[in-house]
Amino acid sequence: MARGDKDKYTQEQKRKAEHIEQSYEDKGLPKDKAEARAWATVNKQSGGGDKQGGSGSKTSSTDKKAARSDSAKRAAKSREGHPRNSSASLESQTKESLLKEARSKDIKGRSTMTKAELIEALRKHG
């Protein structure tokens, strides 16, 4: 086999590499070069082996369904002209975006405020 351990690849990736390797051999390439090119192609197409992805935790189908439903409801409300509750998401915003929001609401003294002070001022202003 070509360099490296192929245990981390999926069965589909291994089958694809074998098929590509056979194709190169049929074109007259030596076995070692055909194998190297086949694995290079598989790596380029799928990003290599050992691709678990994510945090390793699975989201249940009911949680996914609920998340889609919540997202759709929020989107519908936004289309109807009801903005999302920005006070709940103020902590997740950057200081720059908070400053921009404070500027649009004409909050005085905003340039010298800390992020926490900006959040407090925006909540008070409504």
Helices and strands as residue ranges (DSSP letters): H 11-26, H 31-46, H 61-79, G 90-92, H 95-104, G 110-112, H 115-125
